[in-house]
Amino acid sequence: MNHLDKLEARSIHLIREAYSEFKNLCMLWSIGKDSTVLLWLARKAFYGHVPFPLVHIDTGFKIPEMIEYRDKLAKEYKLDMIYGQNREALKKKHTFPDGKVTRIQCCKNLKTEALKNTLSGVWPRYRLNHNTGEYEVDKNKEPYIGVIVGARSDEEGSRSKERYFSPRDRNNDWDVGDQPPEFWNQYKTDFAPGTHVRVHPLLDWTELNIWEYIKRENIPTVSLYYNQGDGKRYRSLGCYPCTKPIDSDARTVDEIVEELKTGKLANIAERSGRAQDKEDGGLETLRRDGYM
Ligand code: SF4
């Protein structure tokens, strides 16, 4: 087995383990490269059919190509596709792009609160009807107890503190100092009622591993990751008012792999184009409160 085979085998094992342990399980799909690799692995784990819903938190400010790509793939792969959204905050314009709140508060409103209330089933969830091709309010309001997430340890400091099976309390809060040990591939999956568990099958993957795997498996990705001729490409995707592309000549997956291997980006944080990470408290504060 080569290194990618080993990463793939461990991730598939973790996804299957999660499926066998949690009755109400879902997978978060941000439309980015990591969670798209995760989706690919889930399809492999269950021979082409993903047996749990894919949940996307739509802030309302995602780059439009991301939403088009989500729906195209959801239809092609026949995914049980669900999205959640903080419609109240969008209606009242309690957002950073509308100039009413800070970036951190906007992320809390549009991401953290939307995620909490979508997972718990308190707010409406919108499910893709494959017959009509439209989203409809989902009748199922049961909370998700297991949530598979495409976080990688090397992406950003707070993610390196995660476990493969990482519990969140009743309020979705993350107690970084009180996480169960995971020795010898033994995972704790049994927690007090009200807890939900984030499952992280990609913790051991690096950015380069992700792109090498995308290349090997020929996984479709959003065109925003590639230089379209203006000498820029997105290294990390998010909301358009807060995410900036990097300078890059890479037009294809091969060229991205080569670019990463040269070390040109080694001293530039992967999420450096994400303005919200630089605000006071940054990503760890958001993540302790329940953010991805
Ligand atoms: S990334 Fe920007 S637009 Fe998106 S939720 Fe955060 S502050 Fe709001």
Residues whose N, C-alpha, C, O or C-beta is under 5 A from the ligand:
A	BS01	SF4	T59 F61 F96 R103 C106 C107 L110 C239 P241 C242 Q276
